[in-house]
Amino acid sequence: MEEKSILNKFTTVQFLNFVLGFLGLQFAWQMRIILSGPVTESLGASPFLYGLIWLAGPFTGMVVQPIVGALSDKTVSPFGRRKPYLLGGALLASLALWIFPNSANVSDFLRNITGINLPPLTALLIAAIMIWIIDACVNVAQGPYRALVPDVVPEEQYSIANSYISLAIGLGSVIAAGTAPFLKWAFGYQMSITAQFIMAALAFTLAMTWTCITIKEHQSKKENIKEVAVADIVEPTFWDSLKNFFAMSPEVSKICIMQFFTWIGTMCMMIFFTQYAVHTIYCVPDLTTVDEFSKQTFSQAVLTGTNFSSVCFAIFNLVCFLVAIPIGVLSAKYTNKKVHIISLVTMILAYLGMFFAKQPKAVAVLMGVAGIGWASICALPFAMLSQFIKKGTEGSVMGIFNIFIAGPQVFVCTLVAWLISKCSFAMGSDYINYHWEYAFLIGAVCLAIAAVVAKMVKEKV
């Protein structure tokens, strides 16, 4: 009898315990995205340098998750296969989250105890290292976390389990983005950036600890898993795992192609939306080469556009949170593929609307519509893939699958950014601007390709 058949169905409470750690993970990740720019800019990072630092996410995702996934498949410990990576990643990431906004203080401390006159950019180097550690540790936890679904959840509940993860992603993002503004609005208290990073570190550690305590991991029998050295796992695994990954089923390749184009489309919005809000919706020209007087002239419009972007992302993630469970229920009834295609179509329509829209209220509504697609993207592709995973390979499979999430991010922040930089236009006689809305057109096309490929996937019934 297969091990899956003896797993008990999860209750609502068990699902909430299961995804609380992912909420903490998303809390930390969202805080890194929102606030890492101001920190590195204050330490002297140019936009180009920050772009290089930002690439930590996709590169560590492509390298770390496949290796850690393979390691977690073959790990035998009193705590389980996945839990050492979940808790270890959370603890190390939380330490880096605390150090990151204090990079200047750490640099001063090193200068004082060594007596060496360190270079001016030492603090920025420390911050960059912390960003890479945060991203690497988030990936250390994320891959094995996804692999826990087929480990501990009955197969008939895969879609709902991944929908609960989608719910945690949406809720974690809303709380992370909204806590400081809410405290300012309700109590007149402005949290410092350092305090917000410490809050993220505590949320990540405490939430992941709770999940590790409350979820019982069902390991395969020890005679079926050999304890091997790290070198024995890493050396033969990646290419063998990659070959085995695509040998699982012809449908796996289709799911990977679908995921690749899906994430090009998704990152076109996530990376460029704030610039779109500031420069396209609020008509602020490009300020990179203008004089100080011009920057001061448009400073209020920049602030208004940035705040509007934060509100839109909160709406986007709130809708994701609200529809995550309904999407899981509908997919269980009508299949993952059908629900995912419809969700992608809603996101395509939202993107096309934002390509033409000029009014902030309309854009805010369209971002809410796009949140439906985001809820599906966070859940159903993983549920579709889970149907083809062989027992004992969950970690390596999810790690390799992450390549088709991380890879598109590199594509977007390089080639799509380059294309937008070539599409400038004059604003009067003194300023220029860029067609940031083109990101939504590119994104809509890629999401449409993803929907077509999804239609060709043959799911297990």
C-alpha positions, 0 to 999 in steps of 0.5 A: 500500500502506498504511503499516501493512502494512509494519510489522514485528511487535514482539518481546517485547523491543521491547514492553518497550522501548516501554512503559518510558517509560510505566512512568516516566510512571506512576511520576511520576503515582503519586507525585504522587497519593500524596504531593501531599496531605502536601506541600500540607497542610504548606504550609497547604492546606485540604481545599477548596484541595487539591481545587481543586489536584487538579482540575489533572489532569482540566482539563489532560487535557481541554485539553492532550491534544487540542491536543498530539495535533493538534500531534504529528500534524503535527510534522516533526522529525529526532526524529519526530512524537511523541518531542519531546513524550514527552521534552519532557514528561518533562523539564519534569515531572521539573523540577517534581517536584523543585521541588514538595516544595522549594516552601518553600525556593524561597519563602525563596530568592525572599524573600532575593534580592528582599528582598520580604516575600512573603505566607505562602501564597507557598510553597503558590502555588509548589506549586500551580503545580508541580502544574499543570505536572506534570499538564500535562506528563504529559498532554503526554507521554501523548497522543502516547504512546498515538498511538505504538501505531498509528504503530509497531505492526502493527494485529494487535498493537494489543491486545497493545501496549495490554496492555503499557502496562497492564502498565507502569501496574500495575508502575509504580504498585506500585514507586512505592507500595512502594519507601519502605515496602519500604526501611523494612521491609527496611533500616529506612531511611525515605525523605523525601518530597523523596527520593521525588519526586526518585526519581520525576523520575529514573525518568520522565526515564531511562525515557522517554529509553530508550524514545525511543532504542530505538523507531524512529518511522515517520513519514508521508512529508514530502509528506503532512505540511505544516510549519505554525506552531503558530497554524495548527494550533491555530486550526482544529484542535479543532472540525474534529478533534472533528467528524472524530473522531465521523465516523470511525465510528458505533462511536466514539460508543459507545466514548466513552460506554462510556469516560465511564461506565467512568471515573466508575466507576473514579474512584469507587473511586480518589478515595474508597477511602482514606476508605472504608478509614478511616471504613467499614472501621475505623469512624473517625468524621468528624474535621473538627469534633471536638476535639483529644482525639478526634483523638488518640483515633482517630489510630492507627485513622486510621493503620491505615486509611491503611496498609491503603488503601496495601496494597489499592492495591498489590494492585490494581495488582499484579493489573493487572500480572499479568493485563495480558498475558493480557488482551491475548492473550485479546482477540486470540483472543476480541475486545476487546469480549468480554474487556472486558465480562467484565473490567468485570463482575468489577469490578462484582462487586468493587464490590458486594462492597465495598459490603457487606463489613466485614472488611479481608481480604475488602476486600483480596481484592475490590480484587485482583479489581477489578484485573482490570477495571483492567487491561482499562480501561487497554488494551482501550478504546484498542485498540477505538478504534485500529481506526477511526483514520485514518492521520495523525490518531492524536495528535488522536484520542487527545487528544480521547478523553482528554476522556472520561477526564478529564471524569468525574473532575470529575463524581466529585470534585464531584457524587459527593462532594456526594452522600456529604456529604449521607449522614451518620449518627450514631455514638453521641451524640458523632460522625457518619460518612458512607456512603463505601461509596455510592461503590462502589454509584454506581461499580458502576451506572456500570460496568454502563452501560459494559458494556451500551454495550460490548456494542453496539460493532461491532468490525472483524473 
